[in-house]
């Protein structure tokens, strides 16, 4: 009888550890990701750009959750519109992955249409 209880406990602990690794990364709202990436630097080709959150659009990708009536994701795809002195320039597409409560990674930055 005792052996059965120990086996069940071990199985539950193993399953809990695997799901805890997935749960450890928080979900962010679109508003939060826009605030966090505002001012971040990205490299596109030979240029380094500083993201302006006011000219950036982001959308969640993959599975989402709803908390307090707000949809949240762990991954985002974003488009940043750049400007020159004469007006609107090109757009940059990039992806954002949430790594923690304050950490994120920007990757796959490329010019739209290039």
N, CA and C of each residue as an Amber inpcrd file, in Angstrom:
protein
   342
   0.8270000  -1.2020000   0.0000000   0.0000000   0.0000000   0.0000000
   0.8590000   1.2490000   0.0000000   1.8610000   1.2980000   0.8210000
   2.7220000   2.4600000   0.8750000   3.4800000   2.6840000  -0.4270000
   3.9070000   1.6220000  -1.0630000   4.6430000   1.7350000  -2.3180000
   3.7980000   2.4250000  -3.3800000   2.5310000   2.1250000  -3.4550000
   1.6390000   2.7650000  -4.4220000   1.5330000   4.2620000  -4.1980000
   1.4950000   4.6830000  -2.9520000   1.4100000   6.1060000  -2.6400000
   2.6840000   6.8220000  -3.0630000   3.8350000   6.2110000  -2.8310000
   5.1150000   6.8060000  -3.2080000   5.2050000   6.9310000  -4.7240000
   4.7860000   5.9230000  -5.4590000   4.8320000   5.9840000  -6.9160000
   3.9390000   7.0840000  -7.4620000   2.7560000   7.2090000  -6.9190000
   1.8420000   8.2510000  -7.3710000   2.4450000   9.6220000  -7.0830000
   3.0510000   9.7900000  -5.9220000   3.6710000  11.0650000  -5.5640000
   4.8040000  11.3970000  -6.5200000   5.6270000  10.4250000  -6.8660000
   6.7310000  10.6720000  -7.7870000   6.2280000  11.0730000  -9.1670000
   5.1910000  10.4420000  -9.6320000   4.6240000  10.7840000 -10.9360000
   4.0820000  12.2100000 -10.9130000   3.3950000  12.6110000  -9.8750000
   2.8480000  13.9510000  -9.7830000   3.9540000  14.9980000  -9.7050000
   5.0200000  14.7260000  -8.9650000   6.1310000  15.6620000  -8.8830000
   6.8080000  15.8370000 -10.2340000   6.9910000  14.7650000 -10.9710000
   7.6180000  14.8590000 -12.2880000   6.7520000  15.6800000 -13.2390000
   5.4670000  15.4280000 -13.2360000   4.5680000  16.1770000 -14.1110000
   4.5220000  17.6390000 -13.7000000   4.5410000  17.9210000 -12.4080000
   4.5200000  19.2970000 -11.9250000   5.7570000  20.0640000 -12.3180000
   6.9090000  19.4350000 -12.3370000   8.1480000  20.1020000 -12.7120000
   8.1260000  20.4870000 -14.1810000   7.6250000  19.6180000 -15.0370000
   7.5750000  19.9180000 -16.4710000   6.6400000  21.0950000 -16.7400000
   5.4760000  21.1140000 -16.0840000   4.5490000  22.2120000 -16.3360000
   5.0240000  23.4870000 -15.6570000   5.7720000  23.3900000 -14.5660000
   6.2890000  24.5750000 -13.8930000   7.2680000  25.3250000 -14.7780000
   8.0170000  24.6180000 -15.6070000   8.9550000  25.2720000 -16.5180000
   8.1960000  26.1200000 -17.5310000   7.0650000  25.6400000 -18.0140000
   6.2680000  26.4000000 -18.9710000   5.5510000  27.5610000 -18.2870000
   5.1020000  27.3610000 -17.0730000   4.3480000  28.3860000 -16.3550000
   5.2700000  29.5010000 -15.8760000   6.5720000  29.2390000 -15.7310000
   7.5080000  30.2230000 -15.1990000   7.6340000  31.4800000 -16.0410000
   7.3620000  31.4110000 -17.3310000   7.4540000  32.5840000 -18.1920000
   6.0970000  33.2840000 -18.1850000   6.0670000  34.5580000 -17.8010000
   4.7700000  35.2380000 -17.7240000   4.2080000  35.5990000 -19.0940000
   2.9510000  35.9110000 -19.1020000   2.2590000  36.4020000 -20.2830000
   2.1630000  37.9240000 -20.1660000   2.3470000  38.6310000 -21.2890000
   2.2530000  40.0860000 -21.3000000   1.1180000  40.5230000 -22.2160000
   0.5330000  41.6750000 -21.8910000  -0.4680000  42.2780000 -22.7690000
   0.2530000  43.0450000 -23.8780000  -0.4680000  43.4010000 -24.9170000
   0.1150000  44.1970000 -25.9970000   0.5930000  45.5380000 -25.4510000
  -0.1600000  46.1390000 -24.5560000   0.2330000  47.4150000 -23.9580000
   1.5620000  47.2910000 -23.2200000   1.7230000  46.2230000 -22.4510000
   2.9630000  46.0480000 -21.7010000   4.1560000  45.8440000 -22.6330000
   3.9870000  45.0370000 -23.6740000   5.1130000  44.8110000 -24.5800000
   5.4960000  46.1090000 -25.2800000   4.5330000  46.9380000 -25.6520000
   4.8440000  48.2200000 -26.2870000   5.6060000  49.1440000 -25.3360000
   5.2370000  49.1640000 -24.0700000   5.9550000  49.9810000 -23.0880000
   7.3740000  49.4580000 -22.8570000   7.5220000  48.1410000 -22.8020000
   8.8360000  47.5550000 -22.5080000   9.8150000  47.7270000 -23.6700000
   9.3430000  47.6210000 -24.9160000  10.2660000  47.7250000 -26.0500000
  10.5350000  49.1690000 -26.4490000   9.7670000  50.1190000 -25.9370000
   9.9740000  51.5220000 -26.2760000  11.3880000  51.9370000 -25.8670000
  12.1660000  52.3760000 -26.8430000  13.5490000  52.7850000 -26.5850000
  14.5770000  51.6910000 -26.7800000  14.1390000  50.4540000 -26.9660000
  15.0880000  49.3430000 -27.1750000  15.7700000  49.5060000 -28.5310000
  16.9900000  49.0320000 -28.6170000  17.7360000  49.0950000 -29.8780000
  17.6340000  47.7820000 -30.6200000  17.4790000  47.8850000 -31.9480000
  17.4770000  46.6960000 -32.7890000  18.4340000  46.9370000 -33.9520000
  18.9890000  45.8690000 -34.4540000  19.8950000  45.9270000 -35.5990000
  19.1560000  45.3790000 -36.8110000  19.0920000  46.2040000 -37.8660000
  18.4380000  45.8130000 -39.1090000  19.4400000  46.0760000 -40.2230000
  19.9380000  45.0020000 -40.8000000  20.9750000  45.1640000 -41.8190000
  22.1960000  45.8160000 -41.2010000  22.6060000  46.9610000 -41.7440000
  23.7790000  47.6710000 -41.2150000  23.3840000  48.7990000 -40.2710000
  22.0940000  49.0120000 -40.0670000  21.6240000  50.1070000 -39.2100000
  21.2180000  49.6190000 -37.8250000  21.3990000  50.4930000 -36.8500000
  20.9000000  50.2700000 -35.4970000  19.8240000  51.3110000 -35.2460000
  18.6390000  50.8520000 -34.8730000  17.4950000  51.7310000 -34.6640000
  17.0340000  51.6540000 -33.2140000  16.4870000  52.7540000 -32.7340000
  15.8620000  52.7680000 -31.4210000  14.3470000  52.7550000 -31.6440000
  13.6710000  51.7650000 -31.0840000  12.2280000  51.5990000 -31.2890000
  11.4680000  52.7240000 -30.5960000  10.5160000  53.2920000 -31.3190000
   9.6080000  54.2870000 -30.7660000   8.2470000  53.6000000 -30.6020000
   7.8270000  53.4170000 -29.3680000   6.5830000  52.7110000 -29.0890000
   5.3610000  53.3420000 -29.7070000   5.4070000  54.6610000 -29.9840000
   4.2430000  55.3420000 -30.5520000   4.0390000  55.0240000 -32.0280000
   5.0840000  54.5720000 -32.7190000   4.9390000  54.2310000 -34.1370000
   5.1090000  52.7330000 -34.3540000   4.8700000  51.9600000 -33.3000000
   5.0120000  50.5040000 -33.3640000   3.6570000  49.8490000 -33.1320000
   3.3760000  48.8190000 -33.9040000   2.1750000  48.0050000 -33.7210000
   2.6060000  46.5900000 -33.3940000   1.9970000  45.9810000 -32.3960000
   2.3100000  44.5950000 -32.0280000   1.0180000  43.7870000 -31.9210000
   1.1500000  42.5030000 -32.2160000   0.0340000  41.5700000 -32.0730000
   0.5710000  40.3010000 -31.4280000  -0.2180000  39.7140000 -30.5420000
   0.1790000  38.4730000 -29.8960000   0.1810000  37.3180000 -30.8720000
   1.0780000  36.3510000 -30.6220000   1.1710000  35.1430000 -31.4510000
   1.1380000  33.9190000 -30.5580000   0.5030000  32.8840000 -31.0300000
   0.4760000  31.6320000 -30.2810000  -0.6130000  31.6270000 -29.2270000
  -0.4890000  30.6870000 -28.2900000  -1.5050000  30.5520000 -27.2400000
  -1.5680000  31.8060000 -26.3660000  -2.7540000  32.1350000 -25.9240000
  -2.9290000  33.3050000 -25.0680000  -3.7700000  32.9230000 -23.8530000
  -3.7750000  33.8300000 -22.8920000  -4.6460000  33.6820000 -21.7250000
  -5.4050000  34.9890000 -21.5540000  -6.4720000  34.9340000 -20.8030000
  -7.2110000  36.1500000 -20.4620000  -7.1580000  36.2860000 -18.9550000
  -6.6060000  37.4070000 -18.4960000  -6.5150000  37.6760000 -17.0670000
  -7.0330000  39.0840000 -16.8160000  -7.9630000  39.2210000 -15.8970000
  -8.5920000  40.4980000 -15.5640000  -9.1690000  41.1680000 -16.8040000
  -9.7130000  40.3620000 -17.7050000 -10.3480000  40.8730000 -18.9150000
  -9.3910000  41.3000000 -20.0120000  -8.0800000  41.0500000 -19.8370000
  -7.0690000  41.4650000 -20.8180000  -6.4020000  40.2280000 -21.4070000
  -6.3390000  40.1660000 -22.7210000  -5.6780000  39.0550000 -23.4170000
  -4.1720000  39.2390000 -23.3120000  -3.4140000  38.1310000 -23.0620000
  -1.9530000  38.1820000 -22.8870000  -1.2920000  37.0240000 -23.6210000
  -0.0580000  37.2740000 -24.1020000   0.7240000  36.2870000 -24.8470000
   2.1560000  36.2500000 -24.3400000   2.9110000  35.2590000 -24.8230000
   4.3460000  35.1640000 -24.5370000   5.1960000  35.5500000 -25.7420000
   4.5660000  35.5950000 -26.9130000   5.2810000  35.9520000 -28.1430000
   4.4680000  36.9800000 -28.9120000   5.1920000  37.8770000 -29.5910000
   4.5460000  38.9480000 -30.3380000   5.2480000  39.1360000 -31.6720000
   4.5050000  39.6280000 -32.6530000   5.0820000  40.0730000 -33.9120000
   4.7640000  41.5670000 -33.9970000   5.7860000  42.3620000 -34.3580000
   5.6340000  43.8130000 -34.3260000   6.1270000  44.4440000 -35.6190000
   5.5940000  45.6080000 -35.9210000   6.0250000  46.4310000 -37.0510000
   6.3050000  47.8300000 -36.5250000   7.4990000  48.3190000 -36.8230000
   7.9240000  49.6530000 -36.4060000   8.0910000  50.5090000 -37.6500000
   7.4260000  51.6490000 -37.6980000   7.5390000  52.5740000 -38.8190000
   8.6370000  53.5820000 -38.5120000   9.6220000  53.6610000 -39.3990000
  10.7170000  54.6100000 -39.2090000  10.4130000  55.9080000 -39.9560000
  11.0630000  56.9710000 -39.5240000  10.8730000  58.2850000 -40.1230000
  12.2120000  58.9210000 -40.4450000  12.2170000  59.7780000 -41.4640000
  13.3610000  60.6290000 -41.7780000  12.9020000  62.0760000 -41.6220000
  13.7790000  63.0030000 -41.8890000  13.3980000  64.4210000 -41.8010000
  12.2840000  64.7740000 -42.7810000  12.2120000  64.0380000 -43.8920000
  11.1980000  64.3420000 -44.8940000   9.8860000  63.5610000 -44.6860000
   9.8150000  62.7200000 -43.6630000   8.5600000  62.0230000 -43.3820000
   8.7270000  60.5360000 -43.1510000   7.6830000  59.8010000 -43.4860000
   7.6460000  58.3580000 -43.2420000   8.6820000  57.6550000 -44.1140000
   9.4270000  56.7400000 -43.5120000  10.4390000  55.9580000 -44.2320000
   9.9240000  54.5260000 -44.3270000  10.7750000  53.5700000 -44.1040000
  10.4030000  52.1570000 -44.2440000   9.9080000  51.5760000 -42.9270000
   9.2530000  50.4100000 -43.0360000   8.8020000  49.6620000 -41.8640000
   9.7800000  48.5310000 -41.5660000   9.8890000  48.2060000 -40.2820000
  10.7100000  47.0930000 -39.8160000   9.7950000  46.1020000 -39.1180000
   9.8560000  44.8390000 -39.5000000   9.1480000  43.7710000 -38.7870000
  10.1270000  43.0850000 -37.8580000   9.6610000  42.7100000 -36.6700000
  10.4880000  41.9490000 -35.7240000   9.5840000  41.1780000 -34.7870000
  10.1910000  40.2600000 -34.0800000   9.4580000  39.4330000 -33.1280000
   9.9810000  39.6870000 -31.7190000   9.0820000  39.5210000 -30.7460000
   9.4370000  39.7040000 -29.3380000   9.0380000  38.4470000 -28.5940000
   9.9450000  37.9460000 -27.7780000   9.6530000  36.7900000 -26.9200000
   9.8230000  37.2310000 -25.4670000   8.8310000  36.9680000 -24.6410000
   8.8900000  37.2880000 -23.2190000   9.7850000  36.2650000 -22.5350000
  10.7620000  36.7540000 -21.7610000  11.6930000  35.8660000 -21.0580000
  11.4690000  35.8580000 -19.5490000  10.8250000  36.8740000 -19.0290000
  10.5870000  36.9690000 -17.5890000   9.6620000  38.1400000 -17.3030000
   9.5660000  38.5250000 -16.0400000   8.6580000  39.6090000 -15.6820000
   9.1000000  40.9460000 -16.2600000  10.4100000  41.1340000 -16.4650000
  10.9130000  42.3830000 -17.0470000  11.8100000  42.1530000 -18.2510000
  12.1360000  40.9250000 -18.5610000  13.0740000  40.6220000 -19.6430000
  12.3530000  40.1640000 -20.9020000  12.9350000  40.5320000 -22.0510000
  12.3890000  40.1300000 -23.3370000  13.5310000  40.0210000 -24.3310000
  13.2590000  39.3630000 -25.4420000  14.2390000  39.2440000 -26.5240000
  13.5800000  39.6990000 -27.8160000  14.3130000  40.5150000 -28.5720000
  13.8600000  40.9380000 -29.8930000  14.7090000  40.1870000 -30.9060000
  14.0670000  39.5820000 -31.8910000  14.8000000  38.8070000 -32.8870000
  14.0990000  38.8840000 -34.2280000  14.7750000  38.4050000 -35.2700000
  14.2420000  38.3400000 -36.6320000  13.8150000  39.7200000 -37.1520000
  14.6150000  40.7520000 -36.8810000  14.3080000  42.0890000 -37.3850000
  14.7010000  42.1850000 -38.8520000  13.7820000  42.6760000 -39.6840000
  14.0710000  42.8250000 -41.1110000  13.1830000  43.9200000 -41.7060000
  13.6750000  44.5430000 -42.7610000  12.9140000  45.5680000 -43.4600000
  11.7330000  44.9140000 -44.1680000  10.5890000  45.5640000 -44.1510000
   9.4090000  45.0600000 -44.8480000   9.6250000  45.2390000 -46.3490000
   9.3720000  44.1770000 -47.1010000   9.4920000  44.2350000 -48.5400000
  10.8910000  44.0600000 -49.0640000  11.8350000  43.7490000 -48.1890000
  13.2320000  43.5440000 -48.6450000  13.5670000  42.0800000 -48.5520000
